[in-house]
Amino acid sequence: MEPASDPIDAIIQIALGVWVRVDNFLHGLVRPWNVYQVLIALGLFLVAWGLARWFAPRMHDWLRAREGWPKWRIRLLLILHRRLRHIFFVALIWPAVWIMRASTWPSRSYLLTILGSLALAWLVIALLTRAIGNPLLRTLVRYGGWVWATLIIVGLQDETQGLLDSMALTLGSMRLSLWMILQGFVLLAALITLARFLSHAGAANIRRVEDISPSMQELVIKGLQVALYGAAFFIALRAVGVDLTGLAVLSGAIGVGLGFGLQKVVSNLVSGIIILMDKSVKPGDVISLGETFGWINALGARYVSVVTRDGKEYLIPNEDLITGQVVNWSHSNDFVRLDIYFGTSYGDDPHAVRRIAIEAAQSVSRVLTFKPPVCHIVGFGDSSVDYILRFWITDPTGGLTNIRGNVYLALWDAFKEHGISIPFPQREVRVLNETPGPDSPSKALD
């Protein structure tokens, strides 16, 4: 790793040139017409600030009344609402520049032209960077764009580019400069933003295709995202002149090392692909895994999100769904059979009990009638005749405990109406007094 030849001299020369230009610009500000332009710009800024203060609450109330509008339109107007002062300033300063150019010498509007160009460039950059989803990346790109636009407008672009290019390191046959790194970062941010937009648009279109199963939809979406983001990364590297041959060798060595240290991560990634391909589970399925019962909310690259009835969200590693025993209540169809047990006294007619139990189960709304319930005797207990009642539902996502409870309540009401009793064990408890009484044998011997 060797530094570039004579970088210090180049940096000093470029820095001196930049300083001379900055010094000339600062001395020019004390001229009368430049002072007038600064005062005009301050006045226009105060007018823009007052207009924004007056217009912002009215626009906010108007937006709140726009019911039924698409979200993208509301979001766009909210972005403009936050930049009202900036928008008004740009709208005011450029007419002032045109009036100054038409009424006096062009040099007397030079400073206003610079300020108007800066305001317009900063506004455009601020609006365009709202498309970047990551807050940190959006902030870096925005401030970087503001700095670079300022350098271009004030005429310091070439000097700054030369200064950044002189700060370089040589890695074998490749020269890596700070200017190249900044170019690659900006290009990568732009390509990632484009890839993010294309992946979201592609995912929305794929999910609208009903002929593709949900599992295959997720697999295609994941593959599309990997391809787009990977292409953005390699295109950015190639665009700034990075040799990918050495990177391929380095990535191979790193991959071998990571293969030993990240076995679980790789196993979960491969398991996720297998799950998507074999369609064993898909979003919306109701599953049981150990003590966890809920429906699948999303399939991730490393885990499956399962939401339970009490609102808890479990992130289950994909490997557990491949190697463990999973109960999928809605794999091939949505029909689920539930069993409940009860008992009646020996004095009740079992034929009538079975008929009444079936009618009671059918009266519950979620119980299927085209797959009618059945009731069977399963044994003769100590104090009751034991029965099993089986019924079917088609919406396990609605809960299992609540439907069992509703059927039990229907049985209770039906048995009470028909005089059928539900026995329960009864025991007689006698308390024995250990103190001998007057007629006890021990007293008779005295």
N, C-alpha and C positions, 0 to 999 in steps of 0.2 A: 504494500500500500504506500504509494509515493505521492507527494503533493505535486500539483501542476507546476511547470517551469515558470519562475519569476512571478508568482502570484501577488507578492507584496507590492512590487512596483506598479503593476496594473491596477491594483486596488487603490493605491495612493493617487495615481493619475486620474482615475475615474472619479474618486471622491472629491478631488480638487476642482474638477470641471463642474460637478454637481453643486459644490459650494459657491462657485462664482455665479452660476445662474440663479441660485436661491438668493444670494446677496443682492444681485441686480434687481430681482423681483421685489425684495423688501424695500430697497431704496426707492423704487418707483412708486410705492404706495403713498409716499408723502407728497406727491405732486397734487395740485389742487383738483384737477379733474378726476383723479383716482379717489381722492377723498369724497368728492361728490358722488361717485359711483358706489362707494361703500355706504354712504348715507342713504342713497336710493334703495340699495339692496336691503338695508336694515328696515327702512320704512315699508317696503313690500313684504318683508317677513312678518312685521307686526300686523299688517292688513290680513295676510294669510292666516296668522294665528287667531285674529278676531273672527274671520269668516268660519274657520274650523270650529271655534267655540260655539258659534251661533248655529251652524248647520249640523253638527254631529248629533245632538240629542234628537233633532227632528228626523234625521235619517235613521237613527236607531229605532224610534217609535214606528216609522214607516216599515222597516224591515220586520219588526215583531208582528205586524199585521199581515204579512205576506204568507198566509197559510196555503199549503198545497204546492208551493214552489219546489223545484228540484233542489237537492242539497248542494250541488256544485254551484248553482247560481247564488244561493244564500251565502255560501262560503266565499265566493269571489267578491260579493258586495261587502262582506265583513272585512276582508283584507283591504279593500279600498277605504272603508270607514276608518280603519286604524291609521291610514296614511293621508287623511284629509288635509292636514296642514302642509305636508310636502306637496300634495297635488295642487293645492291653491297657490303655493309659492311658484311652482313651475309654470302654472297658467298665468301668473302675473308678471314674472320676470321676462319672459320671452316677448310679449308685446312691448314692454319697456325697452328691450334691446332693439326691436325693429323701429320703434319711434326714434330712439337715439341715433340709429344709423341713418334714418331718413332726414333728420333735422340738423345733424352736426357731423364732425369728422368721425370716421370709423375708429380712430384711436381713442376717442373719448367714450366709447362703449366697449372697449377691449375687456376691461375687468368684469363688467356685467355679463359679457358673453361667456367668459370663463366660469363665472358663478352659475349662470343658467345651464351651461353644459354639464357642470358638476351635479347640479340639482337633478337634471333630467336623467343623467347616467345612474346616479344613486337610486332614484326612484325606480327605474327599469330593473336594476339589479335586485332591489328589495322585493319587487313583485315577482320576478322570475324565480328567485331562490325559495319562494314559498312552496314550490313544487317538490323540494327536497324534504323527505319525511323525517330523517334523522336530525334532531335539534342541534347536536354538536357539529355535524357535517354542514348543516345549513348555515350556522353561524360562521364557521371558518370560510366557507365559499363566499358568503355575503361580504364579510370584511375584506377578504382577499380581493374580491371583485371591485370593491370601493377603492382600495389602495391602487390597484392597477389602472382603473379608469381615471383616477386623479393624476397618476403619473403620465398617462397618455395625453390628457387634456392640457396639462401644464408643460408638456414638451420634454419630460425627463425619462421617457420610455427607453431610448437607446442607451443612455448612460446607466440606468438601473439594470437593464438587461446585460450590459457588458460587465457591470460589477458583480452580478449574480453568477454569470458564466465564468468569471475568473476564479471564483471559489469552487475548486474542483479537486477530486481525488481520482487517481488512476488505479483501476483494479484489473491488472493484467493488460488486456488489449482494449478494455472499456474505460472510457473517461466519464465519470459521474460528477456533474456539477450541480450546484444549488438551483440554477435555472432549470436544468433538466428535471430535477425532483419536483419543483413547483409546477412545471408543465404537466408532468405525469399526474400529480395530485388533482389539478384542475380538470384534466381530461378524464381521469378515473371517476371523479365526482359527477361529471356530466353524463358519462356512460352508465354509471350505476343508477342515476336518476331516470335515465331513459329505460334501462332494463327493468327498474321497479314499475314504471308506468306500463310497459309492455306486458310484464308478468301479471299485473293486476287486471289489465284489459283481457289478456288471454285466459286467465282463470275465470273471469266472469262469463266469457263466451263458452268455455268448456263446461261449466256448471249448468249452462242452459241446454246442453245436449242431453236429452232424456234417454237416448239409446245407449249411453255409456253408464255403467254402474258407478255408484259413488266411490268405490275403492279405486277403480281404474281412473276416475276423474282426478282423485288425489295423486295418484302415481304420475299421470301426465302433467299435472300442475307442478309437482316437485321436480320432474325432469326438465320442464320448461324453465323453471327458476334457476336450476343449476346451470343449464346451458347458457342462459342470458347473462347471469352474473359472471360465469367463467369467461365467456366471450368478452365482456366488458373489461375484465382484469387483464387478459392477454392482449387485447387491442390497445389498451392504454400503454402497456409496456413496450409493445412494438412501435407505437407512434412516437415515443420519446427516444427510440434507438437502443433499447435494452436487448442484448443478445439472449434469446431464450434457450440456446443450447446449453450454456452453463447452468441456467436455472433448472433445466430438466434433470441434469445430473444431480444437482443439489437437492431438488425435491425428491428424487429417488432415494437418496441417502437419508433424508429426513423421514420419508415414509416408512423405511425399514425400522428406524428408531421408534417412531410413533406406534408402529404395529405392535411392539412389545409392551409399551407403556399405556396404550389406550385400547386394550383388547375389549373391555366392556363397552366403550363408546362405539367401536367398530361393530361389535356384535349387535348392539341396539340399532345401528344404522341398517345393517344387513337384514335384521329381523323386521324392521319397518318396511323395507322393500318387499320382503316375502309376504307380509301381511297385506300389503296393497295388491300384490299380484294374485294371491290365492283367494282373496275376497272372504277370508274367514270372519273378519269383523269389518264394520264400516260405520261411518257417522250415523247416529240415530239408533244403532243396535242397543238392546238391553242385555247386559252381561253380568255375571257373577264370577268373581275371582277371589277365593278365600272368603274373608269377611266383608269384602267390598261388593256392593250391589248398586248399579246405576246404569245410565245410558252414556254412550260414547259421544262426547262433544266434538272432538277433533282428533285427527291422526297426525302426529308430528314425526319429524325425522328421528327423534330419540325416544319419544314417549307417546302414550295414548292418554288423552284427557278424558276422565270418567267423572260425571257429575252425579251425585247421589240425591236421594229425595230430600235430605236435610240441607241441601245447598253446598255441601263440601265438594271440592274438586280435587280428585286424586290424579296425580301424574304417574302412571304405571309404565315402567320401562318396557319397551317392545319385546325384549328377550323373555320377560315373564309370561307374555301372552303366547309365545312360541313354545316354551318349555313347560309351562304350567297347564293345569286342567282348567279350562275356561268354559263356563256355561253361557252359551249365547241363546237367550230366550227368543230371539227373532232372526235366527240365521237363515233358515229356508222359508219360514213363514212367521206370521205374527201370532199364531194361536198358542196359548199357554193354558195348561190344565192345572187347576189348583184343587187340593184336597183339604177337607176339614173333618174333624172327628167329633162325635157327640154320643151321648147315651140317654136312654129313656128307661123308665121303670118296667118291671116284668108284667105289670098289669095292663099296659098299653098294647093295642093291636099292632104288631110290626108292619103289617101291610098298610095300615092307615098312616103309620109314622113315615114310611118311605114315600108314600104319595104326597103327604103334607110337606115333607122336607124338599122334594123336587119342586113343588109349586112355590114354596117360599124362596128357593134359589132363583127360580125364573122371574120372580117379581123384582129382583134387583136389576137396575138398568144396564150395568156393564156385563152381566152374564149373557152369554150367547144363547139364543133360542133355537137356531138351526143346528147347533150341536148341543142337544138338550142335556141337562144334568142327570146324573144317575146316583142312586143311593143303595148301598149294600150293607147287610149285617156282617160284621167282621169278628164277632165273638160274644160270648156270654160272660159278663164280668161278675164280680162278687155282689154288686148291688144294682147292676144295670145291664141292659142289652146294648152292645156297642155297635155303632154304625159309622160308615164313611160316606161322605157326600162329595162327589166330584163334579166340577163344572169348568167351563172354558171361558176365557176372555181373549180379546184381540188387541188390547192396549196395555201391555206391561209397563210402558212409560208412565202410566197414570198411577202406578203403585200397586203392590200386592197386599200389604198389611191392611190397607183401608178397605179393599174389596172383601177380604176375609171377614173383617169386622162388620161390614154391611150385611153379609150373608148370615153371620151369627145373630145379628139383631132381627133379621127377617125370620129366622128359626124361632127365636124367643117369642116374637109376637104371634107367630102361627101356632106354636105349641100352647101358648097361654089361651088363645082363642078356642082351641079344640080340646082343652082340658088334658093335655099330655104333660106329664110331670117329668122333670129332669132330676133324678135321684142324686143324692150326695151322701157320703159315708156319715153315719151317726154312731157315736160312742157314748157309753154311760160310764161316768167316772165316780167312784166311791172313795171317800176319804176315810181311812181307818185310824181310830184313836188308839195309840199305843199304851195309854194309862189304864191299868186294870180297873174294872168296875166292881161294884159290891157283890155281884153274883159270879165273878170270875173264879176259876178253879183255885187260883192262888189265895183268894180270900176264904174260900170254903175250907181249906186246910188249916187255917189259923185257929 
